[in-house]
Amino acid sequence: MQHLWAYILVVVLVAFEGEATILLAAGAASTGYLNPFGVLCAVTLGNVVSDVGWYALGYYSKIDWLVRRLHWLGVTAEKVNAARQIVGQDAIKLLIFSKLTNWITIPALIATGMAKVPWKRWFPLIVISNFLIGASVMALGYFAASSIMQIQSGLRYAALGFTLLFILVTMIYVRRLASRKNIFAELEKTDPVDEA
């Protein structure tokens, strides 16, 4: 596997900033610089690493410390325990919804960690969903980059055509301008006002 450093970089960048990096990596795959299957594996691994990090943040967080500090916001131990119980019961539904909508994923993973949901319940879902999401975003980036390259080659021909058209129009304009000056010069020679 050539360019191993590039795949490692994709894993790290996807873990920090997902979709933009996936689109860039898919573009690199469409040009032939990277292998699309290697990029898909790196994208999936990067997303899983990120999700595990958010889960660990919730799992190892000091909730009791937050309850003591945030009592003025209405955070109580009873509310936290009720939230843990709800998340623990419906963790799979919550994670599926959060992965499909892509806007509450981080809070859902932190809550799953805080509820101490076992790995065997949520980890396979995360791997499968990250693979599917990565594959769909990668396909979008791959085919968009391919289309842009085709458009770019078409634009070269369009630019050449517009350049030739500009030269042709300029030549016609200059010829007409030159012929008008000659007509005005001949009119000045035969102008009866000057003779009188």
Secondary structure, DSSP 8 states (H G I E B T S, - for coil): ---HHHHHHHHHHHHHSHHHHHHHHHHHHHTTSS-HHHHHHHHHHHHHHHHHHHHHHHHT--HHHHHHH-GGGT--HHHHHHHHHHHHHSHHHHHHHHHHHSSSHHHHHHHHHHTT--HHHHHHHHHHHHHHHHHHHHHHHHHHHHHHHHHHHHHHHHHHHHHHHHHHHHHHHHHHHHHHHHHHHHHHHT-HHHH-
